C-alpha cells in the first residue's frame, strides 16, 4: 500500500525516520514528506502558502499507484485533511496523529506567534506537561536542533473545503497526549477544533499514551498502529 506521512509544524520528512522502516519492511511504499518551506532553516518562506503545502500532499496522492493510507501528525493532520477533501477517491483511510481535520473557513494555525515570514517553534515552557511526556532533555535538545520554522501563512490563510465525500473516507484518530474518552467529550460538547469529526461516517479512536510526538517517543507502537490499518 502507498503510505504518505505528513509531518506537523517545525518538522521535515526525516521526523518519521523511526516509523518508516517497519512500514517498508512490511512491503509498503512509504513517502515521508518535507512540505514546502521546510527544506531548511534558511529557506525563504515568504512566498509559501497553505495551498502550496496542500498541493504537495495532493501531488503525492495522485502519484500513488493505488489507494493511499494518508497520515498526518498534529498540524499535518489538518493539511492532510484538506488534501483528502481534494482527492477523497484516492484515499483508503486517513490517520490523524495528535491532530484533527481542519474546519472550513478559518486559518489552520490562527493565533500562533510569527516572526516575519516564519512561524518559529516556541520555547518549551509554552507546551503543556502532557505534550512533553516521555520527551526527555536529550530528546528535546535533538528536537530543537532539527526544528525548522513553518510558514507564517498558516496563521492567516483560511482553509477552503468543498467535497463532502471526505466524510465517506474512514478515519483513525491516534490519541497521544489526550485520551480517546477526552476527544469523545470534546466532540459531544461541539468544540470548534473537532467539529469535522461528527460528520465522519467511520471514525475510530486509538489511545497511544505518550506526549505530542509519538514518532519520537513511541515510534514502534505508532508504526504498528499504521501497519494494522494498511491493507
N, C-alpha and C positions, 0 to 999 in steps of 0.2 A: 504494500500500500504506500501511497505517497503521504508523507507526514511533513507538514510545514509548521515550523516553530517560530513564533513571533515574540521577540523579547519586549519587556516593559521599558520604562524610562531609564535612561543613562546606560543602557546595555546594548552591546552588539551581538552578533550571532555566536561569538565564542562563549557567551554566558551559558549556553546549553551544552558545553563540551563534555560534561559528565553524564548527560542524559542521552546524547546521541549514540554512543557505542552500543548499548544494549538493543536499541531500536534497529540499528544497521545489522547487528549480528543475527537478529530475527528475520532478516531479509527485506526490511522495509527501505524505501528510498526516502532519505531524510534531507530536508533543506532547512538549516538554521539561518534565519535571515538577519542581515545587517541592514536596517532601514536607512533611507536617505537622511543625511545629516549626522549619522552615527559612524561614519567611516573613520574618523579620528577626532581627537580632542580639538585639533586645529581646523577642522572642516568649516567651511563657510555655510552657516545655517540661515543666513538672512533671506534666502530665496526658497527655502524648503517649507512646504505646506503639509497640512494633514493629508490633503488629497495625494500629494506625492508619495507619502508613506503607504496609504491605502492602495494606490496604483501598483506599488512594488509588490504588495501581497497578492493582488489580483493577477498580476503577470505570472507569479509562481503557481497560482491555482490553475490558470489557463494552460500553463506549460506541462502540468502533471499528466501522466499517461492514463490515469484512471481516477476514481473517487478519492477525495482528499480527507485526511484527518487534519483539521485546522486547529492549531493550538496557540493560544495567546496568554501571556503572563501579564498580570496587572494592567497597566495602560495598554499593553499589547493585546489584551482581551478586547478592549474597545476597538482598536484598529482592526483586529481580526473580524469582529462582528460587522464592521462597516464593509469589509471585503466580502463577507458572507452575503450581505444584502445585495452586493453587485453580482455574485455568482452562486446563488443557492443551489443551482442544478449540479454543481461540480463538487460540493462538499458533502461527504457522507456523515460526518459528525464534527461538531465544534467542541473544543475543550477549553474552558476558561480557568486559568490557574491563579487564584487570588485576585480575580478581577471580574468585571461584569460587562455585558454587552452595552454598547453606547446608546443612550436615548437620542432620539431625533431632536435637532434644533438648538442644542447648546454646545459650547466648546467642550472637548474631551477632558481637558485639564484646567478648567476655569478656576481661578483663584490661586494657582501656583505662582510663586515669585519668579520673575525672569530677570535677566541681565542682558539688555540689548536683544540680539537675535537668539540668545541662549536661554534654555530652561535648565539651570545647573542643579546638581544634586545638593540637597541641603545638608546641614550638619546633622549628625546622628541624634542630637538632642531633639530634633523635630519629629522623630519617629516614636511610636508607642513601643512599650516594652514587648507587647505581643508581636509586633513586626520583627523585632530583633532576636526573638527566641532562637536559640541554637547557633546564632551567628557570633562566634567568639571574637576576641580582639584581633587575632591574626586574620580571621576571615574578613573582618571589617576593613582591615588595612588593605587586603588584596582587592576587595570590592572598591574601595576608594581609589586605589591606584588605577583600576581599569575603567572607572566611571567616566562617561563621556556626556557632555551636555546634550539634551534633547532640543529640538527646535522650539522656540518660544511661540510659534504659530499655533501649537497645540492648545494654548491657553485662550486663544481668541477666535479661531476659525470654527464656525458651527458645524456640527455633524449633520449630514444630509442622508436620509434613508428613504427608500422608495418601493421596495419589493417585499410584500408581506409573506412571500414564500420562505423567507428566512425563518419564520416560526415553524415551518414543517421539518426543519433540519434538527435532528436530535442534538441535545446539548448536555455535556457533563460539566459540572462546576466542581473544581478541586478546592477544598476549603482548608487553607493552612493556618493563618493567624486568627481566623474566625471559624466557628463551627457551622455545620450544616443546619443545626437547630437555630442558631442565631440568624443565619441567612433566611431561613423559612419565616422567622419572626419579622425580619425587615420587609420581606415580600408581603406578608399579611398586613403590615402596617401601611403599605403603599409608599414606602420611601422612594424618593425620586431616582437615586442611582441604580435601583434594581427594578425599575418599572417595566423593563422589557420582559422579565422572566415570566410573569403570569400568562403571557401570550404564547410561550413556547409549548408545543404540544407534547414533547417528550423530553422532560427535564430530570436529570439525575444529579444527586449530590454525593460527593466522596470526601470524607474527612481525611486530612493528612496533617496531623498536629505538629506544627513547627512554626517558624517565622514566615515572613512575607516572601522569602526567596527560596523555595524548596529545591530549585535547581542547584543551589549551593549547599543547602543543609541536609536534604534528603533526596539526592538525585536518583538513587537506585529505586526507592519507593515510587518516585514520580514516574520514572521510566516504566515501571511495572504497571502503573495505572494506565499509562498511554498504550502499552502493549496489549492490555486487556481490552482496549477499545479500538484497536487497529485490526480490522478484518475486512 
